[in-house]
């Protein structure tokens, strides 16, 4: 049943929770927690100060912050000032950050002390940019930095005039960045009606998300599932959200944090977890070293990539709870379909959302069990974006670029991607970048990289090589690829007599799945995918 009472502006719901349960904890991180009453008060104060500093309705504000209570307070403050909130990934290079500032036309950026020097460097190219510095008690402020407004002061002191720019349901409110098929950042805009549909049609009525839940998602705030479940889902339903920092200094931090996150789930009595397949693989790994039970866990939702049968079986055997698969894209602001405990694939579309599977050869609807491109229509589909092509949304249908089938009951199974991008865990990998390196290796005449299903990471890159008469040295191939980031190193090398191509001469990537190929070499997949939470002690 559709929860129409939740399709309301977030600030209305915030005020409702603050009045009904003022002393209940809304969000908690390793540094502090905030009650619903304080969340309403502090976000209103910051919103008023933003208006005092010149923030205008519909201005864009970047949140360059790790997962923390202040990130949620900032998110709300921006909306309450009538502006558009845009969380972005931390750890960007200077050029990447400058590109996002320029493309978004942001007038304000929130950042923390760890990134303050970088923002100070980059802002020199943006003389009108306002910087708000999020500080924590006990942190030392560098004397070399300008006197940026401090979040702690803005949240504690009343502004000259209260903010009155609350956004309506159909006003553009959120800007989310993802990666397109070329690997470049992709900006997508949403109204509050777009984002609230998933809560009202799926998370609350189907998965039972409500005020008694305690929610966790270990992915960055910029990731769609974190925004949808761990922030907006909590704000809409009055649940409590655990915010897990994602910054890490080295591989040791990543490895150690697996047990930390699992211990957090037990300590905080988490009932609802959302994550990638790698999230649950990490939990299983940690459980082999730490004797932790999760008796209160009732929902473990898989997003970003489908889980595989082996992972689902192992998780249910260890924790006593099934993994629930879902299908979602950034452009559809939450799940298009969600599975039940006994379902194979992604399950049925959620209420109010329509889907079609289109045969790309004919442009007509595919039959039962036949593969085609998935099209989606509904109130959850994006209001627009900077990089969306006209062909991607036509007549109200969003062309996802993903391949799918439907069974006789209408249940969806995602079978692949029409687009080239490979999503390894939460990392987008552009296969053409790897192919460029491969073609420079002695003995490689041609190369194509595609994604292969992986139990932990969803997809991993594998390379198909057409070699010269003297063959190729696999060790030389791996060595050359290590000039790229670790996520871009192929885990398998296959040799084929000749790469299949379409009429235009481009590689026929989908045809590789049915091609007989010789396996040349395998490189083990690194499983360290989580980030460090240095302030939480798993031994408590």
C-alpha positions as CSV (number, residue, x, y, z in Angstrom):
1,X,0.0,0.0,0.0
2,X,1.4,3.4,-1.0
3,X,2.3,5.6,2.0
4,X,0.9,8.8,0.7
5,X,1.5,10.5,4.1
6,X,5.3,10.3,3.4
7,X,5.1,12.1,0.0
8,X,5.7,15.5,1.7
9,X,8.6,18.0,1.8
10,X,11.3,16.7,4.1
11,X,11.2,19.8,6.3
12,X,7.5,19.1,7.1
13,X,8.4,15.6,8.2
14,X,11.4,16.9,10.2
15,X,9.2,19.3,12.1
16,X,6.7,16.4,12.7
17,X,9.4,14.2,14.2
18,X,10.8,17.0,16.3
19,X,7.4,17.7,17.8
20,X,6.4,14.0,18.3
21,X,9.8,12.6,19.5
22,X,12.0,15.5,20.4
23,X,14.5,13.6,22.5
24,X,14.9,10.6,20.3
25,X,18.3,10.2,18.5
26,X,17.9,10.9,14.8
27,X,21.5,10.3,13.7
28,X,24.7,9.1,15.3
29,X,28.3,9.0,14.1
30,X,31.6,8.2,16.0
31,X,31.8,11.8,17.2
32,X,28.3,12.8,18.3
33,X,24.6,12.1,18.0
34,X,21.7,14.5,17.4
35,X,18.1,14.3,18.5
36,X,15.2,15.2,16.3
37,X,14.6,18.4,18.2
38,X,18.2,19.5,17.9
39,X,18.3,18.5,14.2
40,X,15.4,20.7,13.4
41,X,16.8,23.6,15.4
42,X,20.4,23.4,14.2
43,X,19.5,23.0,10.5
44,X,17.1,26.0,10.7
45,X,19.9,28.1,12.2
46,X,22.4,27.1,9.5
47,X,19.8,27.7,6.8
48,X,19.2,31.3,8.2
49,X,22.9,32.0,8.2
50,X,23.3,30.7,4.6
51,X,20.6,33.2,3.6
52,X,22.4,35.9,5.5
53,X,25.6,35.1,3.5
54,X,23.7,35.6,0.2
55,X,22.6,32.0,-0.7
56,X,19.7,32.4,-3.1
57,X,16.8,29.9,-3.9
58,X,17.9,27.3,-6.5
59,X,21.6,27.9,-5.9
60,X,23.7,24.8,-5.9
61,X,25.6,23.8,-2.8
62,X,28.3,21.0,-2.8
63,X,28.7,18.9,0.4
64,X,32.3,17.7,0.3
65,X,32.0,15.8,3.6
66,X,32.5,12.3,4.9
67,X,29.5,10.6,6.6
68,X,28.8,12.5,9.7
69,X,25.9,14.2,11.6
70,X,26.9,17.6,10.3
71,X,26.6,16.3,6.7
72,X,22.9,15.5,7.3
73,X,22.4,18.9,9.1
74,X,24.0,20.6,6.1
75,X,21.8,18.7,3.7
76,X,18.7,19.9,5.5
77,X,20.0,23.4,5.9
78,X,20.5,23.8,2.2
79,X,16.9,22.6,1.5
80,X,15.5,24.9,4.2
81,X,17.3,27.8,2.5
82,X,15.6,26.9,-0.7
83,X,18.8,25.8,-2.5
84,X,19.8,22.5,-4.2
85,X,22.0,20.1,-2.2
86,X,24.7,18.1,-4.0
87,X,26.8,15.6,-1.9
88,X,30.0,14.6,-3.7
89,X,32.6,12.0,-3.0
90,X,35.5,12.9,-0.8
91,X,39.1,12.3,-1.9
92,X,38.8,14.0,-5.3
93,X,41.8,15.4,-7.1
94,X,42.0,19.2,-7.4
95,X,41.1,19.1,-11.1
96,X,38.1,16.8,-10.4
97,X,36.8,19.1,-7.7
98,X,37.3,22.2,-9.9
99,X,35.3,20.4,-12.7
100,X,32.4,19.7,-10.3
101,X,32.4,23.3,-9.0
102,X,32.4,24.7,-12.5
103,X,29.8,22.3,-13.9
104,X,27.4,22.5,-11.0
105,X,27.8,26.3,-10.8
106,X,27.9,25.9,-7.1
107,X,27.9,29.1,-5.0
108,X,28.7,27.4,-1.7
109,X,30.7,24.4,-0.5
110,X,30.7,22.7,2.9
111,X,33.9,20.8,3.7
112,X,35.8,19.5,6.7
113,X,39.2,20.3,8.1
114,X,40.8,17.3,6.3
115,X,39.9,18.8,2.9
116,X,40.1,22.5,3.9
117,X,43.5,23.1,2.3
118,X,42.4,21.5,-1.0
119,X,39.2,23.5,-1.1
120,X,41.2,26.7,-0.4
121,X,43.5,25.9,-3.3
122,X,40.8,25.2,-5.7
123,X,38.5,28.1,-4.7
124,X,41.1,30.6,-6.1
125,X,39.5,29.8,-9.5
126,X,36.1,30.6,-8.1
127,X,36.3,34.0,-6.4
128,X,32.6,34.2,-5.4
129,X,32.6,30.7,-3.8
130,X,31.5,30.7,-0.1
131,X,33.2,28.0,2.0
132,X,31.6,26.7,5.2
133,X,34.1,24.7,7.4
134,X,32.7,21.8,9.4
135,X,34.7,21.5,12.6
136,X,34.6,19.1,15.5
137,X,35.3,19.9,19.2
138,X,39.0,19.5,19.9
139,X,40.2,19.8,16.2
140,X,43.0,22.3,15.6
141,X,42.3,25.0,13.0
142,X,45.3,25.8,10.8
143,X,46.4,29.4,11.0
144,X,47.2,29.3,7.3
145,X,43.6,28.9,6.4
146,X,41.3,31.9,5.8
147,X,38.7,32.7,8.4
148,X,35.9,30.5,6.9
149,X,32.6,30.5,8.6
150,X,32.6,27.6,11.1
151,X,29.6,25.2,11.1
152,X,29.7,24.8,14.9
153,X,29.1,28.6,15.3
154,X,26.4,28.8,12.7
155,X,24.5,25.9,14.3
156,X,24.6,27.4,17.8
157,X,23.7,31.0,17.1
158,X,20.5,32.4,15.7
159,X,20.7,34.1,12.3
160,X,19.5,37.7,11.7
161,X,16.3,36.3,10.1
162,X,15.0,32.8,9.9
163,X,15.2,31.0,6.6
164,X,11.9,30.9,4.7
165,X,13.0,29.2,1.5
166,X,11.5,25.7,2.2
167,X,11.3,23.8,-1.1
168,X,8.0,22.4,-2.4
169,X,7.6,18.8,-3.5
170,X,8.1,19.6,-7.2
171,X,11.0,22.1,-6.8
172,X,14.4,20.8,-7.8
173,X,16.1,19.9,-4.5
174,X,18.9,17.4,-5.1
175,X,21.8,17.1,-7.5
176,X,23.5,13.7,-7.6
177,X,26.7,12.8,-9.4
178,X,27.4,9.4,-10.8
179,X,29.6,8.1,-13.7
180,X,28.3,7.8,-17.2
181,X,29.4,5.3,-19.8
182,X,32.5,7.3,-20.5
183,X,33.5,7.3,-16.9
184,X,33.0,11.1,-16.6
185,X,30.9,12.5,-13.7
186,X,27.2,12.6,-14.5
187,X,24.9,15.2,-12.9
188,X,21.2,14.2,-12.3
189,X,18.6,16.5,-10.7
190,X,15.7,15.5,-8.6
191,X,12.6,17.0,-6.9
192,X,11.5,15.9,-3.5
193,X,8.6,14.1,-5.1
194,X,11.1,12.0,-7.1
195,X,13.0,11.0,-4.0
196,X,10.1,10.4,-1.7
197,X,8.4,8.0,-4.0
198,X,10.8,5.2,-3.2
199,X,10.2,5.7,0.5
200,X,6.4,5.8,0.2
201,X,6.1,3.0,-2.4
202,X,8.9,0.6,-1.3
203,X,11.0,1.2,1.8
204,X,8.1,1.9,4.1
205,X,5.3,-0.3,2.9
206,X,7.2,-3.2,1.4
207,X,10.3,-3.4,3.6
208,X,8.6,-2.0,6.7
209,X,11.0,0.9,7.3
210,X,9.6,2.8,10.3
211,X,10.4,4.8,13.5
212,X,11.5,1.7,15.4
213,X,14.2,0.9,12.9
214,X,17.9,1.6,13.2
215,X,19.5,2.0,9.8
216,X,23.1,1.6,8.5
217,X,24.8,1.9,5.1
218,X,28.6,1.9,5.0
219,X,28.8,3.7,1.6
220,X,29.7,7.4,1.1
221,X,26.9,10.0,1.4
222,X,27.4,10.7,-2.3
223,X,26.2,7.2,-3.2
224,X,22.6,7.0,-4.1
225,X,21.7,4.1,-1.7
226,X,23.2,6.0,1.3
227,X,21.1,9.1,0.5
228,X,18.0,7.0,-0.2
229,X,18.0,4.7,2.8
230,X,20.4,6.0,5.5
231,X,19.5,9.7,5.2
232,X,16.2,10.4,3.4
233,X,14.6,7.1,4.5
234,X,15.4,8.0,8.2
235,X,14.3,11.6,7.8
236,X,11.0,10.5,6.3
237,X,10.1,7.7,8.7
238,X,11.6,9.0,12.0
239,X,14.0,6.0,12.3
240,X,17.5,6.3,13.6
241,X,20.5,6.4,11.3
242,X,24.1,5.2,11.9
243,X,26.6,7.2,9.8
244,X,29.8,5.4,9.1
245,X,32.9,7.4,8.0
246,X,34.5,6.2,4.8
247,X,37.9,7.9,4.8
248,X,40.9,5.5,5.0
249,X,44.6,6.0,5.0
250,X,45.8,2.6,3.8
251,X,44.9,-1.0,3.1
252,X,45.3,-1.9,6.7
253,X,42.6,0.5,7.6
254,X,40.3,-1.0,5.0
255,X,40.9,-4.5,6.3
256,X,40.5,-3.6,10.0
257,X,37.3,-1.8,9.4
258,X,35.4,-4.9,8.3
259,X,35.2,-6.1,11.9
260,X,34.5,-2.5,13.1
261,X,31.5,-2.2,10.9
262,X,30.1,-5.6,12.0
263,X,30.6,-4.7,15.6
264,X,28.8,-1.4,15.0
265,X,25.8,-3.2,13.7
266,X,25.6,-5.3,16.8
267,X,26.4,-2.5,19.3
268,X,23.9,-0.1,17.7
269,X,21.2,-2.9,17.4
270,X,20.9,-2.2,13.7
271,X,17.7,-3.6,12.1
272,X,18.0,-2.4,8.5
273,X,21.2,-2.6,6.4
274,X,21.7,-1.5,2.8
275,X,24.8,-2.0,0.8
276,X,26.6,-3.5,-2.2
277,X,27.4,-7.2,-2.5
278,X,30.9,-6.4,-1.2
279,X,29.3,-5.0,2.0
280,X,27.9,-8.4,2.8
281,X,31.0,-10.2,1.7
282,X,32.9,-8.0,4.2
283,X,30.5,-8.9,6.9
284,X,31.0,-12.6,6.3
285,X,34.7,-12.2,6.3
286,X,34.6,-10.3,9.6
287,X,32.3,-12.9,11.2
288,X,35.0,-15.5,10.7
289,X,37.2,-13.6,13.1
290,X,34.7,-11.9,15.5
291,X,31.9,-13.8,17.2
292,X,29.1,-11.4,16.5
293,X,25.4,-12.1,16.2
294,X,22.8,-9.7,14.7
295,X,19.5,-10.8,16.4
296,X,17.7,-7.6,15.6
297,X,18.6,-7.4,12.0
298,X,15.5,-7.9,9.8
299,X,16.3,-6.3,6.4
300,X,19.6,-6.7,4.4
301,X,19.1,-4.9,1.1
302,X,21.5,-5.4,-1.8
303,X,21.8,-2.4,-4.2
304,X,24.1,-1.3,-6.9
305,X,24.6,-4.8,-8.3
306,X,22.8,-8.1,-7.9
307,X,24.1,-10.7,-5.4
308,X,24.9,-14.2,-6.5
309,X,23.4,-17.4,-5.1
310,X,26.5,-18.4,-3.2
311,X,26.6,-15.1,-1.3
312,X,22.9,-15.2,-0.5
313,X,23.2,-18.7,0.9
314,X,26.3,-18.0,3.0
315,X,24.8,-14.9,4.4
316,X,21.6,-16.5,5.4
317,X,23.4,-19.5,7.0
318,X,25.6,-17.2,9.1
319,X,23.2,-14.5,10.1
320,X,19.8,-16.1,9.8
321,X,18.5,-13.4,7.5
322,X,18.0,-13.5,3.7
323,X,19.6,-10.9,1.4
324,X,17.0,-9.0,-0.7
325,X,18.1,-8.0,-4.2
326,X,16.9,-4.7,-5.7
327,X,17.3,-3.0,-9.0
328,X,17.9,0.8,-9.0
329,X,19.8,3.4,-11.0
330,X,20.8,6.9,-10.1
331,X,18.3,8.3,-12.6
332,X,15.4,6.5,-10.9
333,X,16.1,7.7,-7.4
334,X,15.8,4.4,-5.6
335,X,14.5,0.9,-6.4
336,X,12.7,0.1,-9.5
337,X,12.1,-3.4,-8.3
338,X,12.8,-5.3,-5.1
339,X,12.9,-9.1,-4.5
340,X,11.3,-11.2,-1.8
341,X,13.3,-13.7,0.3
342,X,12.5,-16.6,-2.1
343,X,12.8,-14.7,-5.4
344,X,15.5,-15.1,-8.0
345,X,16.5,-11.9,-9.7
346,X,15.3,-8.4,-8.7
347,X,11.6,-9.1,-8.1
348,X,8.6,-7.2,-9.2
349,X,8.5,-3.4,-10.0
350,X,7.4,-1.3,-7.0
351,X,4.0,0.3,-7.0
352,X,3.6,3.3,-9.4
353,X,6.6,2.3,-11.4
354,X,6.2,0.8,-14.9
355,X,8.8,-1.1,-16.8
356,X,9.3,-2.4,-20.4
357,X,11.9,-4.7,-21.8
358,X,12.6,-3.6,-25.3
359,X,14.3,-5.7,-28.0
360,X,17.0,-3.4,-29.3
361,X,16.9,-5.0,-32.7
362,X,13.2,-4.3,-33.3
363,X,12.3,-1.5,-30.9
364,X,9.3,-3.6,-29.7
365,X,8.6,-5.2,-26.3
366,X,10.4,-8.4,-25.8
367,X,8.6,-11.6,-24.9
368,X,8.6,-13.5,-21.7
369,X,12.2,-14.6,-20.9
370,X,13.6,-12.7,-23.9
371,X,16.5,-10.2,-23.3
372,X,16.2,-6.5,-24.0
373,X,16.9,-3.0,-22.8
374,X,15.0,-2.1,-19.6
375,X,12.9,1.1,-19.8
376,X,11.4,2.7,-16.7
377,X,8.6,5.2,-16.2
378,X,7.2,6.7,-13.0
379,X,7.2,9.5,-10.5
380,X,10.7,8.4,-9.3
381,X,12.4,9.1,-12.6
382,X,14.8,12.1,-12.7
383,X,13.6,15.6,-13.5
384,X,16.6,16.0,-15.8
385,X,20.4,16.2,-15.8
386,X,23.4,17.9,-17.5
387,X,24.6,14.8,-19.3
388,X,21.3,13.0,-20.1
389,X,20.9,12.7,-23.8
390,X,17.5,13.2,-25.4
391,X,17.4,9.5,-26.4
392,X,17.7,8.5,-22.7
393,X,14.3,9.9,-21.7
394,X,11.6,9.9,-24.3
395,X,7.8,10.0,-23.9
396,X,8.2,9.6,-20.2
397,X,10.4,6.5,-20.4
398,X,13.9,6.4,-19.1
399,X,16.2,4.1,-21.2
400,X,18.4,2.5,-18.6
401,X,21.0,0.9,-20.9
402,X,20.7,-2.2,-18.8
403,X,19.7,-5.6,-20.3
404,X,17.0,-7.6,-18.5
405,X,14.4,-10.3,-18.9
406,X,10.9,-10.7,-17.3
407,X,9.3,-14.0,-16.3
408,X,5.6,-14.8,-16.7
409,X,4.8,-13.1,-13.4
410,X,6.6,-9.9,-14.4
411,X,9.7,-10.4,-12.1
412,X,12.9,-8.8,-13.4
413,X,16.3,-10.3,-13.8
414,X,19.2,-8.0,-14.9
415,X,21.4,-9.9,-17.4
416,X,24.0,-7.3,-18.3
417,X,24.7,-3.8,-19.6
418,X,24.3,-2.3,-23.0
419,X,26.7,0.4,-21.8
420,X,30.4,-0.3,-21.5
421,X,30.9,0.9,-18.0
422,X,31.9,-1.7,-15.4
423,X,30.9,-1.1,-11.8
424,X,33.5,-2.9,-9.5
425,X,32.1,-2.5,-6.0
426,X,31.3,1.2,-5.8
427,X,34.0,2.1,-8.4
428,X,33.2,2.8,-12.0
429,X,35.7,1.4,-14.4
430,X,35.9,2.6,-18.0
431,X,37.0,-0.4,-20.1
432,X,38.4,1.8,-22.9
433,X,41.1,3.1,-20.5
434,X,42.3,-0.5,-19.8
435,X,42.1,-1.4,-23.5
436,X,44.4,1.5,-24.4
437,X,47.0,0.1,-22.0
438,X,46.5,-3.4,-23.3
439,X,47.1,-2.4,-26.9
440,X,50.5,-1.1,-25.9
441,X,51.7,-4.5,-24.7
442,X,54.0,-6.5,-27.0
443,X,52.0,-9.3,-28.6
444,X,48.6,-7.8,-28.2
445,X,47.0,-7.1,-31.5
446,X,43.6,-6.1,-30.2
447,X,41.8,-6.1,-26.8
448,X,38.3,-5.8,-25.4
449,X,37.5,-5.5,-21.6
450,X,34.1,-6.4,-20.3
451,X,32.6,-7.0,-16.9
452,X,32.2,-10.4,-15.4
453,X,29.9,-11.2,-12.4
454,X,31.7,-11.5,-9.1
455,X,30.3,-12.7,-5.8
456,X,31.7,-9.9,-3.7
457,X,32.1,-6.9,-6.0
458,X,29.2,-7.3,-8.4
459,X,31.4,-7.0,-11.5
460,X,35.1,-7.2,-12.2
461,X,37.0,-6.4,-15.5
462,X,38.2,-9.3,-17.6
463,X,40.2,-8.9,-20.8
464,X,39.8,-10.7,-24.2
465,X,43.0,-10.5,-26.2
466,X,43.6,-11.1,-29.9
467,X,47.4,-11.9,-30.0
468,X,50.1,-11.9,-32.6
469,X,51.7,-15.1,-33.9
470,X,54.2,-15.2,-31.0
471,X,51.5,-15.0,-28.3
472,X,51.7,-12.7,-25.3
473,X,53.3,-12.9,-21.8
474,X,50.4,-12.6,-19.2
475,X,52.9,-11.3,-16.6
476,X,53.7,-8.4,-18.9
477,X,50.0,-7.7,-19.4
478,X,49.4,-7.5,-15.6
479,X,52.5,-5.4,-15.1
480,X,51.4,-2.8,-17.7
481,X,47.9,-2.6,-16.2
482,X,49.2,-1.9,-12.7
483,X,50.0,1.6,-14.0
484,X,46.3,2.1,-13.6
485,X,44.4,2.1,-10.3
486,X,44.0,-1.4,-8.7
487,X,40.3,-1.5,-9.6
488,X,41.2,-1.3,-13.3
489,X,43.5,-4.3,-13.4
490,X,41.7,-7.2,-15.2
491,X,41.3,-10.3,-13.0
492,X,41.3,-12.7,-16.0
493,X,43.0,-12.8,-19.4
494,X,41.3,-14.7,-22.2
495,X,42.8,-15.3,-25.7
496,X,40.5,-15.4,-28.8
497,X,41.5,-16.1,-32.4
498,X,39.7,-12.9,-33.5
499,X,37.5,-10.4,-31.6
500,X,33.9,-10.2,-32.8
501,X,32.9,-6.8,-34.3
502,X,29.7,-5.1,-35.4
503,X,29.3,-3.7,-38.9
504,X,30.8,-0.4,-37.9
505,X,34.0,-2.1,-36.8
506,X,33.5,-1.6,-33.1
507,X,33.9,-4.5,-30.7
508,X,30.7,-6.6,-30.2
509,X,31.1,-6.8,-26.5
510,X,27.9,-8.7,-25.8
511,X,29.0,-11.4,-28.2
512,X,32.0,-12.2,-26.1
513,X,29.8,-14.0,-23.5
514,X,29.1,-16.7,-26.0
515,X,32.5,-17.0,-27.5
516,X,34.8,-20.0,-26.9
517,X,38.0,-18.4,-25.4
518,X,41.2,-19.8,-23.9
519,X,41.9,-18.7,-20.3
520,X,45.5,-17.4,-20.2
521,X,45.8,-16.2,-16.6
522,X,43.9,-15.3,-13.4
523,X,44.8,-12.6,-10.9
524,X,43.1,-12.9,-7.4
525,X,40.5,-10.3,-6.6
526,X,41.3,-8.0,-3.7
527,X,38.4,-8.0,-1.3
528,X,39.3,-5.0,0.9
529,X,36.4,-2.7,0.0
530,X,35.4,-1.0,3.2
531,X,36.7,2.2,4.7
532,X,38.0,3.0,8.1
533,X,36.0,4.2,11.1
534,X,38.9,5.1,13.4
535,X,36.7,6.3,16.3
536,X,34.6,3.2,16.9
537,X,36.1,0.4,19.0
538,X,34.8,-3.1,17.9
539,X,35.9,-4.6,21.2
540,X,33.3,-2.8,23.3
